[in-house]
Each structure stands twice: as structure tokens, then as C-alpha cells.
């Protein structure tokens, strides 16, 4: 995956995660927290690829 792809997937996962956190269901809320963190990790990966090149 390239830099842009990682950043886009990260943004999507963050948005979905934030939406799930508004749920009254504790399990769904926890899934949302995890998904938001996953998205942040994907964005960080995209930034690293951007800085070092997509070949890593």
C-alpha cells in the first residue's frame, strides 16, 4: 500500500471508530475506540512511508 492509501484508510477507520463510540452499547463503544486507534496507526504508517518512500 502506498502513502496515500494508508492515510485514506486511516481517516476512514478514525471516522467509523468515532461514530461507534457514540453508541449506548459498551461493546460497540470499545470497538470504536480500537478502530479509531487503528486508524491513527494507519495514518502514522502513511506519514512514515511518505518520509522514507513507499518501498519500505
mmCIF entry with sequence, helices, sheets and N, C-alpha, C, O atoms, coordinates in Angstrom:
data_MODEL
# 
_entry.id   MODEL 
# 
_entity.id                         1 
_entity.type                       polymer 
_entity.pdbx_number_of_molecules   1 
# 
_entity_poly.entity_id                      1 
_entity_poly.type                           'polypeptide(L)' 
_entity_poly.nstd_linkage                   no 
_entity_poly.nstd_monomer                   no 
_entity_poly.pdbx_seq_one_letter_code       
;(UNK)(UNK)(UNK)(UNK)(UNK)(UNK)(UNK)(UNK)(UNK)(UNK)(UNK)(UNK)(UNK)(UNK)(UNK)(UNK)
(UNK)(UNK)(UNK)(UNK)(UNK)(UNK)(UNK)(UNK)(UNK)(UNK)(UNK)(UNK)(UNK)(UNK)(UNK)(UNK)
(UNK)(UNK)(UNK)(UNK)(UNK)(UNK)(UNK)(UNK)(UNK)(UNK)(UNK)(UNK)(UNK)(UNK)(UNK)(UNK)
(UNK)(UNK)(UNK)(UNK)(UNK)(UNK)(UNK)(UNK)
;
_entity_poly.pdbx_seq_one_letter_code_can   XXXXXXXXXXXXXXXXXXXXXXXXXXXXXXXXXXXXXXXXXXXXXXXXXXXXXXXX 
_entity_poly.pdbx_strand_id                 A 
# 
loop_
_entity_poly_seq.entity_id 
_entity_poly_seq.num 
_entity_poly_seq.mon_id 
_entity_poly_seq.hetero 
1 1  UNK n 
1 2  UNK n 
1 3  UNK n 
1 4  UNK n 
1 5  UNK n 
1 6  UNK n 
1 7  UNK n 
1 8  UNK n 
1 9  UNK n 
1 10 UNK n 
1 11 UNK n 
1 12 UNK n 
1 13 UNK n 
1 14 UNK n 
1 15 UNK n 
1 16 UNK n 
1 17 UNK n 
1 18 UNK n 
1 19 UNK n 
1 20 UNK n 
1 21 UNK n 
1 22 UNK n 
1 23 UNK n 
1 24 UNK n 
1 25 UNK n 
1 26 UNK n 
1 27 UNK n 
1 28 UNK n 
1 29 UNK n 
1 30 UNK n 
1 31 UNK n 
1 32 UNK n 
1 33 UNK n 
1 34 UNK n 
1 35 UNK n 
1 36 UNK n 
1 37 UNK n 
1 38 UNK n 
1 39 UNK n 
1 40 UNK n 
1 41 UNK n 
1 42 UNK n 
1 43 UNK n 
1 44 UNK n 
1 45 UNK n 
1 46 UNK n 
1 47 UNK n 
1 48 UNK n 
1 49 UNK n 
1 50 UNK n 
1 51 UNK n 
1 52 UNK n 
1 53 UNK n 
1 54 UNK n 
1 55 UNK n 
1 56 UNK n 
# 
_struct_asym.id          A 
_struct_asym.entity_id   1 
# 
loop_
_struct_conf.conf_type_id 
_struct_conf.id 
_struct_conf.pdbx_PDB_helix_id 
_struct_conf.beg_label_comp_id 
_struct_conf.beg_label_asym_id 
_struct_conf.beg_label_seq_id 
_struct_conf.pdbx_beg_PDB_ins_code 
_struct_conf.end_label_comp_id 
_struct_conf.end_label_asym_id 
_struct_conf.end_label_seq_id 
_struct_conf.pdbx_end_PDB_ins_code 
_struct_conf.beg_auth_comp_id 
_struct_conf.beg_auth_asym_id 
_struct_conf.beg_auth_seq_id 
_struct_conf.end_auth_comp_id 
_struct_conf.end_auth_asym_id 
_struct_conf.end_auth_seq_id 
_struct_conf.pdbx_PDB_helix_class 
_struct_conf.details 
_struct_conf.pdbx_PDB_helix_length 
HELX_P HELX_P1 AA1 UNK A 3  ? UNK A 20 ? UNK A 3  UNK A 20 1 ? 18 
HELX_P HELX_P2 AA2 UNK A 26 ? UNK A 52 ? UNK A 26 UNK A 52 1 ? 27 
# 
_struct_conf_type.id          HELX_P 
_struct_conf_type.criteria    ? 
_struct_conf_type.reference   ? 
# 
loop_
_atom_site.group_PDB 
_atom_site.id 
_atom_site.type_symbol 
_atom_site.label_atom_id 
_atom_site.label_alt_id 
_atom_site.label_comp_id 
_atom_site.label_asym_id 
_atom_site.label_entity_id 
_atom_site.label_seq_id 
_atom_site.pdbx_PDB_ins_code 
_atom_site.Cartn_x 
_atom_site.Cartn_y 
_atom_site.Cartn_z 
_atom_site.occupancy 
_atom_site.B_iso_or_equiv 
_atom_site.pdbx_formal_charge 
_atom_site.auth_seq_id 
_atom_site.auth_comp_id 
_atom_site.auth_asym_id 
_atom_site.auth_atom_id 
_atom_site.pdbx_PDB_model_num 
ATOM 1   N N  . UNK A 1 1  ? 0.837   -1.175 0.000  1.00 0.00 ? 1  UNK A N  1 
ATOM 2   C CA . UNK A 1 1  ? 0.000   0.000  0.000  1.00 0.00 ? 1  UNK A CA 1 
ATOM 3   C C  . UNK A 1 1  ? 0.881   1.238  0.000  1.00 0.00 ? 1  UNK A C  1 
ATOM 4   O O  . UNK A 1 1  ? 1.971   1.252  0.573  1.00 0.00 ? 1  UNK A O  1 
ATOM 5   N N  . UNK A 1 2  ? 0.396   2.243  -0.638 1.00 0.00 ? 2  UNK A N  1 
ATOM 6   C CA . UNK A 1 2  ? 1.141   3.473  -0.699 1.00 0.00 ? 2  UNK A CA 1 
ATOM 7   C C  . UNK A 1 2  ? 0.775   4.432  0.413  1.00 0.00 ? 2  UNK A C  1 
ATOM 8   O O  . UNK A 1 2  ? -0.128  4.190  1.213  1.00 0.00 ? 2  UNK A O  1 
ATOM 9   N N  . UNK A 1 3  ? 1.490   5.498  0.431  1.00 0.00 ? 3  UNK A N  1 
ATOM 10  C CA . UNK A 1 3  ? 1.294   6.530  1.452  1.00 0.00 ? 3  UNK A CA 1 
ATOM 11  C C  . UNK A 1 3  ? -0.143  7.037  1.461  1.00 0.00 ? 3  UNK A C  1 
ATOM 12  O O  . UNK A 1 3  ? -0.781  7.092  2.513  1.00 0.00 ? 3  UNK A O  1 
ATOM 13  N N  . UNK A 1 4  ? -0.643  7.402  0.301  1.00 0.00 ? 4  UNK A N  1 
ATOM 14  C CA . UNK A 1 4  ? -1.992  7.961  0.215  1.00 0.00 ? 4  UNK A CA 1 
ATOM 15  C C  . UNK A 1 4  ? -3.051  6.946  0.632  1.00 0.00 ? 4  UNK A C  1 
ATOM 16  O O  . UNK A 1 4  ? -4.011  7.292  1.321  1.00 0.00 ? 4  UNK A O  1 
ATOM 17  N N  . UNK A 1 5  ? -2.877  5.704  0.219  1.00 0.00 ? 5  UNK A N  1 
ATOM 18  C CA . UNK A 1 5  ? -3.833  4.654  0.573  1.00 0.00 ? 5  UNK A CA 1 
ATOM 19  C C  . UNK A 1 5  ? -3.898  4.467  2.085  1.00 0.00 ? 5  UNK A C  1 
ATOM 20  O O  . UNK A 1 5  ? -4.983  4.344  2.653  1.00 0.00 ? 5  UNK A O  1 
ATOM 21  N N  . UNK A 1 6  ? -2.737  4.446  2.732  1.00 0.00 ? 6  UNK A N  1 
ATOM 22  C CA . UNK A 1 6  ? -2.711  4.290  4.186  1.00 0.00 ? 6  UNK A CA 1 
ATOM 23  C C  . UNK A 1 6  ? -3.404  5.453  4.877  1.00 0.00 ? 6  UNK A C  1 
ATOM 24  O O  . UNK A 1 6  ? -4.161  5.257  5.827  1.00 0.00 ? 6  UNK A O  1 
ATOM 25  N N  . UNK A 1 7  ? -3.145  6.658  4.402  1.00 0.00 ? 7  UNK A N  1 
ATOM 26  C CA . UNK A 1 7  ? -3.755  7.828  5.031  1.00 0.00 ? 7  UNK A CA 1 
ATOM 27  C C  . UNK A 1 7  ? -5.276  7.818  4.859  1.00 0.00 ? 7  UNK A C  1 
ATOM 28  O O  . UNK A 1 7  ? -6.008  8.162  5.787  1.00 0.00 ? 7  UNK A O  1 
ATOM 29  N N  . UNK A 1 8  ? -5.750  7.427  3.679  1.00 0.00 ? 8  UNK A N  1 
ATOM 30  C CA . UNK A 1 8  ? -7.193  7.379  3.431  1.00 0.00 ? 8  UNK A CA 1 
ATOM 31  C C  . UNK A 1 8  ? -7.843  6.324  4.321  1.00 0.00 ? 8  UNK A C  1 
ATOM 32  O O  . UNK A 1 8  ? -8.862  6.589  4.959  1.00 0.00 ? 8  UNK A O  1 
ATOM 33  N N  . UNK A 1 9  ? -7.258  5.130  4.363  1.00 0.00 ? 9  UNK A N  1 
ATOM 34  C CA . UNK A 1 9  ? -7.816  4.078  5.213  1.00 0.00 ? 9  UNK A CA 1 
ATOM 35  C C  . UNK A 1 9  ? -7.804  4.505  6.674  1.00 0.00 ? 9  UNK A C  1 
ATOM 36  O O  . UNK A 1 9  ? -8.737  4.208  7.421  1.00 0.00 ? 9  UNK A O  1 
ATOM 37  N N  . UNK A 1 10 ? -6.755  5.196  7.078  1.00 0.00 ? 10 UNK A N  1 
ATOM 38  C CA . UNK A 1 10 ? -6.676  5.691  8.449  1.00 0.00 ? 10 UNK A CA 1 
ATOM 39  C C  . UNK A 1 10 ? -7.788  6.673  8.766  1.00 0.00 ? 10 UNK A C  1 
ATOM 40  O O  . UNK A 1 10 ? -8.408  6.599  9.827  1.00 0.00 ? 10 UNK A O  1 
ATOM 41  N N  . UNK A 1 11 ? -8.040  7.591  7.845  1.00 0.00 ? 11 UNK A N  1 
ATOM 42  C CA . UNK A 1 11 ? -9.124  8.563  8.038  1.00 0.00 ? 11 UNK A CA 1 
ATOM 43  C C  . UNK A 1 11 ? -10.478 7.876  8.141  1.00 0.00 ? 11 UNK A C  1 
ATOM 44  O O  . UNK A 1 11 ? -11.303 8.241  8.978  1.00 0.00 ? 11 UNK A O  1 
ATOM 45  N N  . UNK A 1 12 ? -10.705 6.883  7.290  1.00 0.00 ? 12 UNK A N  1 
ATOM 46  C CA . UNK A 1 12 ? -11.981 6.161  7.302  1.00 0.00 ? 12 UNK A CA 1 
ATOM 47  C C  . UNK A 1 12 ? -12.152 5.416  8.622  1.00 0.00 ? 12 UNK A C  1 
ATOM 48  O O  . UNK A 1 12 ? -13.215 5.481  9.240  1.00 0.00 ? 12 UNK A O  1 
ATOM 49  N N  . UNK A 1 13 ? -11.107 4.709  9.056  1.00 0.00 ? 13 UNK A N  1 
ATOM 50  C CA . UNK A 1 13 ? -11.213 3.966  10.317 1.00 0.00 ? 13 UNK A CA 1 
ATOM 51  C C  . UNK A 1 13 ? -11.402 4.892  11.507 1.00 0.00 ? 13 UNK A C  1 
ATOM 52  O O  . UNK A 1 13 ? -12.141 4.562  12.435 1.00 0.00 ? 13 UNK A O  1 
ATOM 53  N N  . UNK A 1 14 ? -10.751 6.041  11.495 1.00 0.00 ? 14 UNK A N  1 
ATOM 54  C CA . UNK A 1 14 ? -10.954 7.006  12.582 1.00 0.00 ? 14 UNK A CA 1 
ATOM 55  C C  . UNK A 1 14 ? -12.396 7.491  12.616 1.00 0.00 ? 14 UNK A C  1 
ATOM 56  O O  . UNK A 1 14 ? -13.004 7.554  13.685 1.00 0.00 ? 14 UNK A O  1 
ATOM 57  N N  . UNK A 1 15 ? -12.945 7.830  11.466 1.00 0.00 ? 15 UNK A N  1 
ATOM 58  C CA . UNK A 1 15 ? -14.314 8.344  11.398 1.00 0.00 ? 15 UNK A CA 1 
ATOM 59  C C  . UNK A 1 15 ? -15.329 7.291  11.859 1.00 0.00 ? 15 UNK A C  1 
ATOM 60  O O  . UNK A 1 15 ? -16.240 7.594  12.629 1.00 0.00 ? 15 UNK A O  1 
ATOM 61  N N  . UNK A 1 16 ? -15.162 6.061  11.383 1.00 0.00 ? 16 UNK A N  1 
ATOM 62  C CA . UNK A 1 16 ? -16.079 4.992  11.787 1.00 0.00 ? 16 UNK A CA 1 
ATOM 63  C C  . UNK A 1 16 ? -15.934 4.711  13.278 1.00 0.00 ? 16 UNK A C  1 
ATOM 64  O O  . UNK A 1 16 ? -16.926 4.489  13.973 1.00 0.00 ? 16 UNK A O  1 
ATOM 65  N N  . UNK A 1 17 ? -14.703 4.722  13.765 1.00 0.00 ? 17 UNK A N  1 
ATOM 66  C CA . UNK A 1 17 ? -14.458 4.489  15.184 1.00 0.00 ? 17 UNK A CA 1 
ATOM 67  C C  . UNK A 1 17 ? -15.119 5.544  16.055 1.00 0.00 ? 17 UNK A C  1 
ATOM 68  O O  . UNK A 1 17 ? -15.718 5.223  17.082 1.00 0.00 ? 17 UNK A O  1 
ATOM 69  N N  . UNK A 1 18 ? -15.012 6.804  15.646 1.00 0.00 ? 18 UNK A N  1 
ATOM 70  C CA . UNK A 1 18 ? -15.642 7.885  16.409 1.00 0.00 ? 18 UNK A CA 1 
ATOM 71  C C  . UNK A 1 18 ? -17.163 7.736  16.409 1.00 0.00 ? 18 UNK A C  1 
ATOM 72  O O  . UNK A 1 18 ? -17.816 7.998  17.419 1.00 0.00 ? 18 UNK A O  1 
ATOM 73  N N  . UNK A 1 19 ? -17.717 7.319  15.283 1.00 0.00 ? 19 UNK A N  1 
ATOM 74  C CA . UNK A 1 19 ? -19.166 7.128  15.206 1.00 0.00 ? 19 UNK A CA 1 
ATOM 75  C C  . UNK A 1 19 ? -19.607 5.993  16.128 1.00 0.00 ? 19 UNK A C  1 
ATOM 76  O O  . UNK A 1 19 ? -20.634 6.103  16.797 1.00 0.00 ? 19 UNK A O  1 
ATOM 77  N N  . UNK A 1 20 ? -18.838 4.908  16.167 1.00 0.00 ? 20 UNK A N  1 
ATOM 78  C CA . UNK A 1 20 ? -19.187 3.777  17.030 1.00 0.00 ? 20 UNK A CA 1 
ATOM 79  C C  . UNK A 1 20 ? -19.115 4.151  18.510 1.00 0.00 ? 20 UNK A C  1 
ATOM 80  O O  . UNK A 1 20 ? -19.830 3.577  19.331 1.00 0.00 ? 20 UNK A O  1 
ATOM 81  N N  . UNK A 1 21 ? -18.262 5.102  18.848 1.00 0.00 ? 21 UNK A N  1 
ATOM 82  C CA . UNK A 1 21 ? -18.118 5.495  20.244 1.00 0.00 ? 21 UNK A CA 1 
ATOM 83  C C  . UNK A 1 21 ? -19.361 6.194  20.787 1.00 0.00 ? 21 UNK A C  1 
ATOM 84  O O  . UNK A 1 21 ? -19.529 6.299  22.002 1.00 0.00 ? 21 UNK A O  1 
ATOM 85  N N  . UNK A 1 22 ? -20.223 6.669  19.910 1.00 0.00 ? 22 UNK A N  1 
ATOM 86  C CA . UNK A 1 22 ? -21.461 7.323  20.328 1.00 0.00 ? 22 UNK A CA 1 
ATOM 87  C C  . UNK A 1 22 ? -22.571 6.328  20.660 1.00 0.00 ? 22 UNK A C  1 
ATOM 88  O O  . UNK A 1 22 ? -23.676 6.725  21.029 1.00 0.00 ? 22 UNK A O  1 
ATOM 89  N N  . UNK A 1 23 ? -22.275 5.045  20.529 1.00 0.00 ? 23 UNK A N  1 
ATOM 90  C CA . UNK A 1 23 ? -23.260 4.003  20.781 1.00 0.00 ? 23 UNK A CA 1 
ATOM 91  C C  . UNK A 1 23 ? -23.501 3.830  22.283 1.00 0.00 ? 23 UNK A C  1 
ATOM 92  O O  . UNK A 1 23 ? -22.610 4.065  23.098 1.00 0.00 ? 23 UNK A O  1 
ATOM 93  N N  . UNK A 1 24 ? -24.710 3.420  22.627 1.00 0.00 ? 24 UNK A N  1 
ATOM 94  C CA . UNK A 1 24 ? -25.037 3.111  24.018 1.00 0.00 ? 24 UNK A CA 1 
ATOM 95  C C  . UNK A 1 24 ? -24.524 1.730  24.423 1.00 0.00 ? 24 UNK A C  1 
ATOM 96  O O  . UNK A 1 24 ? -24.427 1.422  25.611 1.00 0.00 ? 24 UNK A O  1 
ATOM 97  N N  . UNK A 1 25 ? -24.199 0.908  23.441 1.00 0.00 ? 25 UNK A N  1 
ATOM 98  C CA . UNK A 1 25 ? -23.706 -0.441 23.687 1.00 0.00 ? 25 UNK A CA 1 
ATOM 99  C C  . UNK A 1 25 ? -22.215 -0.369 24.049 1.00 0.00 ? 25 UNK A C  1 
ATOM 100 O O  . UNK A 1 25 ? -21.415 0.137  23.261 1.00 0.00 ? 25 UNK A O  1 
ATOM 101 N N  . UNK A 1 26 ? -21.835 -0.868 25.230 1.00 0.00 ? 26 UNK A N  1 
ATOM 102 C CA . UNK A 1 26 ? -20.431 -0.790 25.648 1.00 0.00 ? 26 UNK A CA 1 
ATOM 103 C C  . UNK A 1 26 ? -19.472 -1.530 24.708 1.00 0.00 ? 26 UNK A C  1 
ATOM 104 O O  . UNK A 1 26 ? -18.348 -1.079 24.491 1.00 0.00 ? 26 UNK A O  1 
ATOM 105 N N  . UNK A 1 27 ? -19.912 -2.657 24.155 1.00 0.00 ? 27 UNK A N  1 
ATOM 106 C CA . UNK A 1 27 ? -19.050 -3.403 23.226 1.00 0.00 ? 27 UNK A CA 1 
ATOM 107 C C  . UNK A 1 27 ? -18.787 -2.594 21.963 1.00 0.00 ? 27 UNK A C  1 
ATOM 108 O O  . UNK A 1 27 ? -17.655 -2.533 21.482 1.00 0.00 ? 27 UNK A O  1 
ATOM 109 N N  . UNK A 1 28 ? -19.823 -1.980 21.434 1.00 0.00 ? 28 UNK A N  1 
ATOM 110 C CA . UNK A 1 28 ? -19.673 -1.164 20.228 1.00 0.00 ? 28 UNK A CA 1 
ATOM 111 C C  . UNK A 1 28 ? -18.791 0.042  20.514 1.00 0.00 ? 28 UNK A C  1 
ATOM 112 O O  . UNK A 1 28 ? -17.973 0.429  19.680 1.00 0.00 ? 28 UNK A O  1 
ATOM 113 N N  . UNK A 1 29 ? -18.955 0.633  21.684 1.00 0.00 ? 29 UNK A N  1 
ATOM 114 C CA . UNK A 1 29 ? -18.121 1.767  22.076 1.00 0.00 ? 29 UNK A CA 1 
ATOM 115 C C  . UNK A 1 29 ? -16.651 1.355  22.102 1.00 0.00 ? 29 UNK A C  1 
ATOM 116 O O  . UNK A 1 29 ? -15.792 2.062  21.575 1.00 0.00 ? 29 UNK A O  1 
ATOM 117 N N  . UNK A 1 30 ? -16.365 0.201  22.720 1.00 0.00 ? 30 UNK A N  1 
ATOM 118 C CA . UNK A 1 30 ? -14.982 -0.281 22.802 1.00 0.00 ? 30 UNK A CA 1 
ATOM 119 C C  . UNK A 1 30 ? -14.411 -0.595 21.421 1.00 0.00 ? 30 UNK A C  1 
ATOM 120 O O  . UNK A 1 30 ? -13.239 -0.329 21.156 1.00 0.00 ? 30 UNK A O  1 
ATOM 121 N N  . UNK A 1 31 ? -15.241 -1.162 20.543 1.00 0.00 ? 31 UNK A N  1 
ATOM 122 C CA . UNK A 1 31 ? -14.805 -1.410 19.160 1.00 0.00 ? 31 UNK A CA 1 
ATOM 123 C C  . UNK A 1 31 ? -14.441 -0.095 18.481 1.00 0.00 ? 31 UNK A C  1 
ATOM 124 O O  . UNK A 1 31 ? -13.470 -0.020 17.728 1.00 0.00 ? 31 UNK A O  1 
ATOM 125 N N  . UNK A 1 32 ? -15.220 0.923  18.754 1.00 0.00 ? 32 UNK A N  1 
ATOM 126 C CA . UNK A 1 32 ? -14.961 2.236  18.169 1.00 0.00 ? 32 UNK A CA 1 
ATOM 127 C C  . UNK A 1 32 ? -13.641 2.816  18.619 1.00 0.00 ? 32 UNK A C  1 
ATOM 128 O O  . UNK A 1 32 ? -12.912 3.404  17.820 1.00 0.00 ? 32 UNK A O  1 
ATOM 129 N N  . UNK A 1 33 ? -13.327 2.658  19.896 1.00 0.00 ? 33 UNK A N  1 
ATOM 130 C CA . UNK A 1 33 ? -12.049 3.148  20.419 1.00 0.00 ? 33 UNK A CA 1 
ATOM 131 C C  . UNK A 1 33 ? -10.902 2.426  19.717 1.00 0.00 ? 33 UNK A C  1 
ATOM 132 O O  . UNK A 1 33 ? -9.932  3.050  19.284 1.00 0.00 ? 33 UNK A O  1 
ATOM 133 N N  . UNK A 1 34 ? -11.025 1.101  19.610 1.00 0.00 ? 34 UNK A N  1 
ATOM 134 C CA . UNK A 1 34 ? -9.978  0.314  18.956 1.00 0.00 ? 34 UNK A CA 1 
ATOM 135 C C  . UNK A 1 34 ? -9.845  0.688  17.486 1.00 0.00 ? 34 UNK A C  1 
ATOM 136 O O  . UNK A 1 34 ? -8.732  0.797  16.970 1.00 0.00 ? 34 UNK A O  1 
ATOM 137 N N  . UNK A 1 35 ? -10.961 0.883  16.815 1.00 0.00 ? 35 UNK A N  1 
ATOM 138 C CA . UNK A 1 35 ? -10.921 1.214  15.388 1.00 0.00 ? 35 UNK A CA 1 
ATOM 139 C C  . UNK A 1 35 ? -10.316 2.598  15.173 1.00 0.00 ? 35 UNK A C  1 
ATOM 140 O O  . UNK A 1 35 ? -9.588  2.808  14.203 1.00 0.00 ? 35 UNK A O  1 
ATOM 141 N N  . UNK A 1 36 ? -10.604 3.533  16.055 1.00 0.00 ? 36 UNK A N  1 
ATOM 142 C CA . UNK A 1 36 ? -10.018 4.871  15.936 1.00 0.00 ? 36 UNK A CA 1 
ATOM 143 C C  . UNK A 1 36 ? -8.499  4.796  16.102 1.00 0.00 ? 36 UNK A C  1 
ATOM 144 O O  . UNK A 1 36 ? -7.755  5.445  15.368 1.00 0.00 ? 36 UNK A O  1 
ATOM 145 N N  . UNK A 1 37 ? -8.047  4.000  17.073 1.00 0.00 ? 37 UNK A N  1 
ATOM 146 C CA . UNK A 1 37 ? -6.604  3.833  17.265 1.00 0.00 ? 37 UNK A CA 1 
ATOM 147 C C  . UNK A 1 37 ? -5.951  3.165  16.062 1.00 0.00 ? 37 UNK A C  1 
ATOM 148 O O  . UNK A 1 37 ? -4.839  3.524  15.676 1.00 0.00 ? 37 UNK A O  1 
ATOM 149 N N  . UNK A 1 38 ? -6.640  2.196  15.473 1.00 0.00 ? 38 UNK A N  1 
ATOM 150 C CA . UNK A 1 38 ? -6.132  1.543  14.267 1.00 0.00 ? 38 UNK A CA 1 
ATOM 151 C C  . UNK A 1 38 ? -5.963  2.574  13.156 1.00 0.00 ? 38 UNK A C  1 
ATOM 152 O O  . UNK A 1 38 ? -4.960  2.568  12.442 1.00 0.00 ? 38 UNK A O  1 
ATOM 153 N N  . UNK A 1 39 ? -6.938  3.449  13.018 1.00 0.00 ? 39 UNK A N  1 
ATOM 154 C CA . UNK A 1 39 ? -6.872  4.490  12.001 1.00 0.00 ? 39 UNK A CA 1 
ATOM 155 C C  . UNK A 1 39 ? -5.702  5.435  12.216 1.00 0.00 ? 39 UNK A C  1 
ATOM 156 O O  . UNK A 1 39 ? -5.037  5.840  11.262 1.00 0.00 ? 39 UNK A O  1 
ATOM 157 N N  . UNK A 1 40 ? -5.455  5.783  13.465 1.00 0.00 ? 40 UNK A N  1 
ATOM 158 C CA . UNK A 1 40 ? -4.329  6.659  13.775 1.00 0.00 ? 40 UNK A CA 1 
ATOM 159 C C  . UNK A 1 40 ? -3.010  5.972  13.425 1.00 0.00 ? 40 UNK A C  1 
ATOM 160 O O  . UNK A 1 40 ? -2.079  6.607  12.932 1.00 0.00 ? 40 UNK A O  1 
ATOM 161 N N  . UNK A 1 41 ? -2.945  4.672  13.686 1.00 0.00 ? 41 UNK A N  1 
ATOM 162 C CA . UNK A 1 41 ? -1.751  3.906  13.329 1.00 0.00 ? 41 UNK A CA 1 
ATOM 163 C C  . UNK A 1 41 ? -1.536  3.852  11.828 1.00 0.00 ? 41 UNK A C  1 
ATOM 164 O O  . UNK A 1 41 ? -0.405  3.963  11.356 1.00 0.00 ? 41 UNK A O  1 
ATOM 165 N N  . UNK A 1 42 ? -2.620  3.680  11.072 1.00 0.00 ? 42 UNK A N  1 
ATOM 166 C CA . UNK A 1 42 ? -2.524  3.644  9.620  1.00 0.00 ? 42 UNK A CA 1 
ATOM 167 C C  . UNK A 1 42 ? -2.046  4.986  9.081  1.00 0.00 ? 42 UNK A C  1 
ATOM 168 O O  . UNK A 1 42 ? -1.231  5.039  8.160  1.00 0.00 ? 42 UNK A O  1 
ATOM 169 N N  . UNK A 1 43 ? -2.553  6.062  9.656  1.00 0.00 ? 43 UNK A N  1 
ATOM 170 C CA . UNK A 1 43 ? -2.120  7.387  9.202  1.00 0.00 ? 43 UNK A CA 1 
ATOM 171 C C  . UNK A 1 43 ? -0.641  7.597  9.500  1.00 0.00 ? 43 UNK A C  1 
ATOM 172 O O  . UNK A 1 43 ? 0.089   8.152  8.679  1.00 0.00 ? 43 UNK A O  1 
ATOM 173 N N  . UNK A 1 44 ? -0.202  7.158  10.666 1.00 0.00 ? 44 UNK A N  1 
ATOM 174 C CA . UNK A 1 44 ? 1.208   7.274  11.018 1.00 0.00 ? 44 UNK A CA 1 
ATOM 175 C C  . UNK A 1 44 ? 2.067   6.475  10.041 1.00 0.00 ? 44 UNK A C  1 
ATOM 176 O O  . UNK A 1 44 ? 3.124   6.937  9.612  1.00 0.00 ? 44 UNK A O  1 
ATOM 177 N N  . UNK A 1 45 ? 1.607   5.281  9.695  1.00 0.00 ? 45 UNK A N  1 
ATOM 178 C CA . UNK A 1 45 ? 2.318   4.467  8.710  1.00 0.00 ? 45 UNK A CA 1 
ATOM 179 C C  . UNK A 1 45 ? 2.412   5.171  7.371  1.00 0.00 ? 45 UNK A C  1 
ATOM 180 O O  . UNK A 1 45 ? 3.446   5.107  6.706  1.00 0.00 ? 45 UNK A O  1 
ATOM 181 N N  . UNK A 1 46 ? 1.352   5.837  6.974  1.00 0.00 ? 46 UNK A N  1 
ATOM 182 C CA . UNK A 1 46 ? 1.359   6.589  5.723  1.00 0.00 ? 46 UNK A CA 1 
ATOM 183 C C  . UNK A 1 46 ? 2.347   7.743  5.765  1.00 0.00 ? 46 UNK A C  1 
ATOM 184 O O  . UNK A 1 46 ? 3.021   8.029  4.776  1.00 0.00 ? 46 UNK A O  1 
ATOM 185 N N  . UNK A 1 47 ? 2.430   8.403  6.914  1.00 0.00 ? 47 UNK A N  1 
ATOM 186 C CA . UNK A 1 47 ? 3.387   9.509  7.050  1.00 0.00 ? 47 UNK A CA 1 
ATOM 187 C C  . UNK A 1 47 ? 4.819   9.002  6.974  1.00 0.00 ? 47 UNK A C  1 
ATOM 188 O O  . UNK A 1 47 ? 5.678   9.639  6.364  1.00 0.00 ? 47 UNK A O  1 
ATOM 189 N N  . UNK A 1 48 ? 5.076   7.847  7.598  1.00 0.00 ? 48 UNK A N  1 
ATOM 190 C CA . UNK A 1 48 ? 6.419   7.270  7.562  1.00 0.00 ? 48 UNK A CA 1 
ATOM 191 C C  . UNK A 1 48 ? 6.774   6.887  6.129  1.00 0.00 ? 48 UNK A C  1 
ATOM 192 O O  . UNK A 1 48 ? 7.881   7.161  5.665  1.00 0.00 ? 48 UNK A O  1 
ATOM 193 N N  . UNK A 1 49 ? 5.838   6.257  5.431  1.00 0.00 ? 49 UNK A N  1 
ATOM 194 C CA . UNK A 1 49 ? 6.091   5.892  4.036  1.00 0.00 ? 49 UNK A CA 1 
ATOM 195 C C  . UNK A 1 49 ? 6.352   7.137  3.198  1.00 0.00 ? 49 UNK A C  1 
ATOM 196 O O  . UNK A 1 49 ? 7.189   7.111  2.296  1.00 0.00 ? 49 UNK A O  1 
ATOM 197 N N  . UNK A 1 50 ? 5.655   8.211  3.482  1.00 0.00 ? 50 UNK A N  1 
ATOM 198 C CA . UNK A 1 50 ? 5.862   9.443  2.754  1.00 0.00 ? 50 UNK A CA 1 
ATOM 199 C C  . UNK A 1 50 ? 7.255   10.005 2.984  1.00 0.00 ? 50 UNK A C  1 
ATOM 200 O O  . UNK A 1 50 ? 7.883   10.538 2.069  1.00 0.00 ? 50 UNK A O  1 
ATOM 201 N N  . UNK A 1 51 ? 7.724   9.881  4.205  1.00 0.00 ? 51 UNK A N  1 
ATOM 202 C CA . UNK A 1 51 ? 9.033   10.420 4.544  1.00 0.00 ? 51 UNK A CA 1 
ATOM 203 C C  . UNK A 1 51 ? 10.162  9.530  4.030  1.00 0.00 ? 51 UNK A C  1 
ATOM 204 O O  . UNK A 1 51 ? 11.208  10.028 3.613  1.00 0.00 ? 51 UNK A O  1 
ATOM 205 N N  . UNK A 1 52 ? 9.951   8.203  4.060  1.00 0.00 ? 52 UNK A N  1 
ATOM 206 C CA . UNK A 1 52 ? 11.019  7.277  3.674  1.00 0.00 ? 52 UNK A CA 1 
ATOM 207 C C  . UNK A 1 52 ? 10.860  6.698  2.280  1.00 0.00 ? 52 UNK A C  1 
ATOM 208 O O  . UNK A 1 52 ? 11.794  6.105  1.739  1.00 0.00 ? 52 UNK A O  1 
ATOM 209 N N  . UNK A 1 53 ? 9.710   6.861  1.709  1.00 0.00 ? 53 UNK A N  1 
ATOM 210 C CA . UNK A 1 53 ? 9.436   6.277  0.394  1.00 0.00 ? 53 UNK A CA 1 
ATOM 211 C C  . UNK A 1 53 ? 8.523   5.076  0.526  1.00 0.00 ? 53 UNK A C  1 
ATOM 212 O O  . UNK A 1 53 ? 8.501   4.425  1.571  1.00 0.00 ? 53 UNK A O  1 
ATOM 213 N N  . UNK A 1 54 ? 7.782   4.779  -0.505 1.00 0.00 ? 54 UNK A N  1 
ATOM 214 C CA . UNK A 1 54 ? 6.793   3.691  -0.472 1.00 0.00 ? 54 UNK A CA 1 
ATOM 215 C C  . UNK A 1 54 ? 7.417   2.307  -0.502 1.00 0.00 ? 54 UNK A C  1 
ATOM 216 O O  . UNK A 1 54 ? 6.695   1.319  -0.373 1.00 0.00 ? 54 UNK A O  1 
ATOM 217 N N  . UNK A 1 55 ? 8.725   2.196  -0.666 1.00 0.00 ? 55 UNK A N  1 
ATOM 218 C CA . UNK A 1 55 ? 9.365   0.894  -0.792 1.00 0.00 ? 55 UNK A CA 1 
ATOM 219 C C  . UNK A 1 55 ? 9.610   0.174  0.529  1.00 0.00 ? 55 UNK A C  1 
ATOM 220 O O  . UNK A 1 55 ? 10.114  -0.949 0.529  1.00 0.00 ? 55 UNK A O  1 
ATOM 221 N N  . UNK A 1 56 ? 9.264   0.800  1.657  1.00 0.00 ? 56 UNK A N  1 
ATOM 222 C CA . UNK A 1 56 ? 9.523   0.147  2.954  1.00 0.00 ? 56 UNK A CA 1 
ATOM 223 C C  . UNK A 1 56 ? 8.488   -0.866 3.262  1.00 0.00 ? 56 UNK A C  1 
ATOM 224 O O  . UNK A 1 56 ? 8.548   -1.511 4.309  1.00 0.00 ? 56 UNK A O  1 
# 
